[in-house]
Amino acid sequence: MLNNYTRLGLIFVLLVVLTNKGFAQTGTGTCTDPIRVDLTTLAQGIDTVKGGIRSGNNCCGLSGNNCISYIVTLNPQTDMLAFNFVQTNGLGVSTYTVDCSGPYNMGESACVSGKTSVTISFCKPGNNTVDAIFTTSKGTSVSPDLNLRQGCTGSMTVTGMVQSSIRWTSIYPGTQGAYDSFLSATSAVATVNVTPGAGAPVNGFIEYQVTGTELSPCSTVTKSDTIIVHTYAPLTVALTSSNPTICAGSSVTLTATPGGGDPAIVGGNPVYTYLWSTGETTQSINVTTAGNYTVSVNDQSDQSATAGCGAITQSIPMTVTTPVAPSAPPVTICTGNTATLTASAPGGPYHWYDVNHNLVCSCTGASITTPALTTSTTYYVSTTYGGCQSPETAIPVTVSPLPATPSISSQ
C-alpha cells in the first residue's frame, strides 16, 4: 500500500509531465541525440518545450560545450520558423542555427518552406535548463471564400507575397483564365475585386488562383493558393397582396416572393431574410391600415461585398376601402304574387340574400324578382366596391291578403 509520501511524489511527477506544454518529445538534447519536437499539427502558432538540458558539445561547429539541439518535424503548410527560449538562470545568447545554417537572431524567422523537419541548435555558457519557444507561421495567406450574386462585387486579398510578383487567374471551370474578365486586375496587386457577370456559373463556383514570390525570409520560394467564389443568379423579389385594397374592418396579406414564385428563376443564395417597414421579419405580414409598405429581402451572399450586393427592396401602397350599403325601398305585394326588389347607389354588382342569409343571386343588374310569396319576409342586399363588400341593407317584403271578393245582390 502507498504511503502519503509516495502519493505526493507521484502527484509531483504527474504535475511535471502535465506542465511540459510541448508536444511529445524524446531525445537528450545533445548534438547527436536532439530533442524531438512534433509540430505537424501546428501550421501556424506557438509551442513551448520545457526543461531542456544543455549538454551537447560544439553542435554545428558552434564553440562551447554547453549546447542543445532540437529536431523539429513540421506541418507541410509551415513556411517560417522562429526560435527563442526562456532561461531560468545564467547568461543569455543571441543567435541560433537551423540545419547548421545561419546564425539567426533569437526570435528571427528562418525559411523552412518545403522542409519536413529541421534541426535547431544553440550554445551558451552555463548549464541551466531552458524552455524553448517555437513559433511557426504560414508565409502566405488568402482571404476567405466568397458568395456573390451576378453583378455583385467582392474583394480577394493575398498577404505575404512580393507585390510585383503576384498573378491572379481563374483555373476552374473551363480553361485557365476563362473568368479573368471578372477581375479588376490580374497582376502586381495584393487585392483584386471580382464581379461575376453574365456567363458566371449559376449555383456553381469559380476557383481563382494567386501565385507569387514569398516575402523574406523565403524570397526565393514561389507560392500559390486559391479562393473559391460561389456564384448565384441575381436576386429578384415580387411583392404581392391578397387583395388590391384593404376592406374596412379586415386585413390584407402582403407576401414577398424571391424570384416571383418561379423556382426556375429564384436567384441569390438561400436562405432568405425579410425585414418589413413594420419591423416584422416573416415572409408574409397582415396589414389593416392604409400606407406604403416596404420589404427588404436578403440572401446569404457576402454582405461585405463592395458594390451591388445587399438587400433587394420593394414597396407597395395600400388603401382602405369602406363601401356604402346600397339603398333599397321596402316592397308590398298581394299574397301569391312575386316581388321585384330594386337597389340603388353606390352601384353593383349586388349580392342578394333571403331571410336566412342564403345567397340568392350575385347579379350585375340592380333588380331581382322573388318567387311567389304567401307570407311576409325580409331580403338583404349588399354591393362590392374596390374588392370590398358593403354592409347589408334589409328590404322588408310585406305580403297582404287578397281583398274579399265583392258580392252582387239582386234588386
Secondary structure, 3 states (H helix, E strand, C coil): CCCHHHHHHHHHHHHHHHHCCCCCCCCCCCCCCCEEEEECCCCCEEEEEEEECCCECCHHHCCCCCEEEEEEEECCCCCEEEEEEEECCCCCCCEEEECCEEEEECCCEEECCCCCEEEEEEECCCCCCEEEEEEEECCCEECCCEEEECCCEEEEEEECECHHHCEEEEEECCCCCCCHHHECCCECCCEEEECCCCCCCCCEEEEEEEEEEECCCCCCCEEEEEEEEEEECCCCEEEEECCCCEECCCCEEEEEEEHHHCCCCCCCCCCCEEEECCCCCCCEEEECCCEEEEEEEECCCCCCCCECCCCEEEEEEECEECCCCCECCCEEEECCECCEEECECCCCCEEEECCCCCEEEEECCCEEECCCECCCEEEEEEEEECCEECCCEEEEEEEECCCCCCCCCCC
